[in-house]
Amino acid sequence: MIIVFGVFTAVAVIQVLFYSLVFGKLAYRSEPHYEPDEFPPVSIVICAKNEAQNLKKNLKVVMIQNYPAFEVIIVNDQSTDNTVEVIAEYFDRNDNIRLFNIKPGEKPLPGKKFALKTGIENAQYDIIVVTDADCKPVSAHWLEHLVGNYLNDTDFVLGYAPFYKAPTLLNKIARYENIMTAMQYLSFAKIGMPYMGVGRNMSFRKELFTGWDQKNGKNISSGDDDLFVNALAKSRNTELCLHKDAFTYSDAKTTWQEWIRQKTRHVSTSSHYKLIHKFVLFLFALSNFLFYTSFLVLCIKAFILPIVLLSLVLVLFTKYVITAKINNKLQQSDLTGWLIIMDPLYVVYLLLIFILTIFRPNPEWK
């Protein structure tokens, strides 16, 4: 029991350090306000595969951005619905929208990698913004805030992409997992260790992508966004954009099977991260797992000392305070009260996804 007590104490300290020194940087970050002398022209790239209904709902907000000069490139990835017809409706009214079609048998890269590559290589402008067809910018000022974060040496701007709220348990769990993922990649970027971004809301310079050697993870269906950031983003060239008018919203998966499939695909990509990134992410996940499991062992063995309860309260209080601040910042404050339940469930989720990834290492995009 002394060993278990020692493990519990050590991982409790590690968790407090993660939340106070890493995630706390994000929680207490003030959103900077940049006023560039001139907004650069932007190419928005959207990959679509059977996304007619989503494009009907979301493309209008993309097209009405309050921004001086931008183009919208949509890459139709072999859709079998009326995606092309939906896009065609915009051609007569907008001269800044372009469509590229990928034909059957024309994909040398899996997933949406080739579609994204096609769109970016055909972009007119140096600043690229990527989002998905099922994502809707929250306002007409999305581009203004996202691109406004570019400084002279900025190559990446990482945004945030929340899910819409729905009255289901799966929705709460999916949104909690999404906020935990965002808390990690945004916080690590804030302390100078960017390791991923999300293709639902991100910007970068075209020359970086076209010059990127994609050998790492080339044969997996995911990784078109986070492996790119993992390879080339650094402390000095990465900015965050967390203005509430720069979010892009989408619907979370509505069935457990779809959600697990999506998460398995995402987690399978992390095995291709740099070693230092894999280490710190594993350390955070492992310390959280051992924190709860060692506490349970101490409970079962009736080894509850005042210092154990005090440590539990301290860790949970630290998590609550930091998470509440981040939830407020990211417009997800309704999730804060669920932390006591969701945090141990998140440990179970990570273990489950890890096991599923072993048996299904490379699930398809669509």
N, C-alpha and C positions, 0 to 999 in steps of 0.2 A: 504493500500500500504506500510505502514511502516513495517508491519509484513513481507510482501513479500520481501521488501528490506533487512530486517534483515536476512531472510532465505538465500537470494542470497549471501549476504556477508559471512555468516557462512560457507555455502557449498563451496564457492570459496576458502576460507582459507583451508578447509579440503582437497580439491582437490590439492592445491599447496603443502600441507604437504605430501600427499601421493606420489606425483611425486618427490618431492625434497628429502624427508627423506627415502622413501622406494624404489621406482623405480630408484632413482638416485644412490643407492648403486650398482644396477646391471649395470646401464649405464656406470659408471666410474670404474667398477671392472676390474682389470688386470687379465688375465687368468694365473693361477699359472702353473709352470712347475715342476712336480714331477718326480724324477728319482728313482724308487724303486730298491733296490738291486737285486730283482728277481721278475719277473712277475709271479703271481700265475696262475695256470691252471684255465680255465673258461668253464662253461657250458652255451651255448647259447640256449634259449628255444623259439621256434616259434610255435604258435598255428595256424592251417590252416583248414579252412572249405570252400571247393570249391575254392581253391586258385591256381589252376594249372597254369594259365596264369601268375599270379604274381610271383610264384615260379620260373618259367622259366626265368623271367626277373631279379630277385633279388637274388636268392640263390647263384649264382656264386660268387657275391661280398662278401657274408658272408663266403663262403668256402675258399676264397683266402686271408683271413686276415693275415697280417704280424705280427704274434703273436706266441710265442714259443709252447704253448700247449692249445688246446681248442677242445671241442666237440660241435656238433650241434644236438640238439634234436628237432625233428618235431613231433608234436602231431596232427594227422589227426582226426578232429572232425566230423566224419560221413559224409565225402565228397561224393558227387554223381558224381563228374567229374573225370578226370584222375590225381588228385593230387598225388596219390600213385605211378603212373607210372612215373611222373616227378621226384619224389624223388628217385625212384629206379635207375634212370639213373646215380646218383652220387655214388651209393654203390661200384661199381667196381673200381672207381678211388679214393675213399676217405674212410679210415677206421675210421674216426672220426665223422661219421653221423649215427644217430639212429632214427628209426621211431617207434612211438607208435600209435596204432589205438583204437579209442573209438567206441564201438559198439552201435547200437541202443538200447535204454532202459538202458544204463549204466551210465547215468548222474544224480547224486544226487544233483548237483549244477547247477544253470541256467547260460545262457550265455557261455562265454569261461572259467569260473572259474574252472570247473572240468578238462578241457584240460590243463590249466596252472598248476593246482595242480599236475596232472599226470606227466607232464614234469619235474617239479621241484623236485618232490619226487624221480624220477628216475635219476636225474643228478648225475654224479660221483663227481663233484667238489663243493667246498664251495662257490665260487664266481659265481653268476648267472647273466647273461645278458639276458634281454627280449627285443624282437622286434616283429613286425608283418610280416606276409607273404607279405603284399603289401608295405613294407618299404625296401628301398635300402640304405645301408651305402654309404656315399659319397666318401669313399676312403678305401684302404686296411689297413689304420692305425686307423680305428674306434675303435677296441678293445684296441689297444695300448694306446690311449688317454683316453678312458673311464675308463679302469681298472687301468691305471696309476695314477688315482686320489685317489686310496685307500691309506689311512694312517693306522696306527696301530689301531685307534679307529673308523675307518669309517665303517659304515654298509650300507649306501646308497650312490649311485652316480646318480644324476639326470641329464639326457641329454636333448637335444632339437631335435625336429622332425618337420621340416618345410614341407610345401607342394610345389610341383612343380608349376611354374608359367604357366598360360594359359591366352589367350586373351579374358576373359569373365568377366562380372561384378560379377558373383557368385564366381569366383576364387579369385578376389580381396577381396571380403567381407570375404570369408572363410579364406584366408591368414591373413587378418587383425584380425579377431576373434582369430585365432590361435596365433598370435603374442601377442595379449592382454592377452590371457590365460597364455602363456609362461612368459610374463613380470611379471604377478602376482605371479605364483607359484615359479619362480626362484628368484624373488626379496624377497619374504617373506622367502624363504629358506636362502637367503644371510643374512638377518637380524636376523636369528635364530628362524624362525617360519615356518619350512617346513610343508606343509599341503597336497600336492599331487605331483604325478609324472605322466608321461605318459608311458604307456606300449609299445610305439613304440620305446623308447630309454631310458633304465633305467637299473641299476645294483644294486644288493643287495646280502647279505649273505644268503645262503640257510637255515641255522638254524633259522633265524628270520622268514622266511616264513612258514617253517614246524611247528614252535612253535606258530604261530599266531592264535588266537581265532577269527574265521571269523563270529561270531554271528551277529556283526553289519553289516547290509546290505547283509546278507546271501541269502535272497530270491529275490534280484534284479539281473537283468542280467548284470549290469555294476559294476564298483567298484573294479575289481580285481587288479588294479594298484594304483589308488589314495587313496582308503580306507586303503590299506596296508601301504602306506606312512603316511597317516593321523594318523594311530594308533601307529606307532612305530618310525617314524623319529623324531629326535630331533636336536637341534642346534649342539651338539657336535659330532653326528655320521653321519652327512649328508654333502656331498660335491657336487659341481656342476662341470659339464664338458661342456664347451661352445666353445671348439676348433672347428674351421670350418671343420676340417677333421674328426670330431666325430659326425656329424649330420647324421640322417637317413631321407631320403626324401620319400614321398609318394604322390599319386595323391589325390587332394581334390575331394569331391563329385561333380558330374557334373549336378545334378538336384536339384532344390530347395527342393523337397520332401525328397530326400535322406539325404540332409544336415540337414534339420530341424529335421528329425528323429534321426540322429546321435547326434545332439546337445541336443535334448530333453533327450535322454538317458544319456548323460554325466551330464547334469544339475540335473537330478533326483537323482544322486548319492550324490550331495553336501548336501542334507538334512541329511545325515548320518555323516557329519564331526563333529569334536569337536566343542563345543559351541563357544569358542574363535575364531576359524577359521570362522565359520558362521557369527559371529558378524562383524569382520573386512571386510570380503568380502561384506557383506550386506551394511556396512557403505560406502564403496567405491562406490558400485553401486548406492545406494540411493543418495549420495551426488552428483554424476554425473547427475543423473536424475533430481534432484531438481535444480541443477545449470542451466541446459538448460530450464526447465519449468518455473522457477521463472524469468529468463531473458526474456522469451517470454511474460510473464504476464506484466512485467515492460514495455516492448515495446508496447504492446497493449494499456496499460493505459497511454501511452505517459509520462512515468515517468523516462525517460532516463536522468540521471544526469551524469556529467563528471566522477564521481567516479564509476558508473556502467560500463561505457565503459572502463575505466581504469582497473577495475577488470577483465572484460572479456578479454582484451588484455593480462594482466598479466598471467591469468590462461592458455590461449591458447599458449602463448609464452613459458611458463614453460613446458607444455605438449609437444610442438613441439621440444624443445631442448632435453629433456630427451628421448622422443620417437625416435628421429632421431639417437641419440647415440646407443640406443638399437637395432634399425633396422639395423644399420651398423654392429653392433656386431653379429647379427643373420642372416646376409646376406639377409636382406629384405628391403634394402634402397629405392627401388622403391615405397614402400608404404608410405613413409614419406610425400610426397606431397599431399596425399589423406587425411591427418589427419583432416582437417577442415570439410570435408564431412563425413568421416567414424566415427569420434568420436560421433556426435549426432546420427548417424545411429546405432552405437553400443548400445546406450541407448534404442532405439526402439527395437533392437534385444533382449536385455536382458528382456525387458518387455514382448515381444511376447513369448519367450521361457518359461518364468515363467508361463504365462497363459496356454500354451500348456502342460506344465508339470503337472499342476493341473488336466487337463482332461485326460492325458495319462501318468500316473506316472511311468510305468515300461515297456517301449518298449523293444522288443527283440533285441539280438545281431545280429543274422542272421536268 
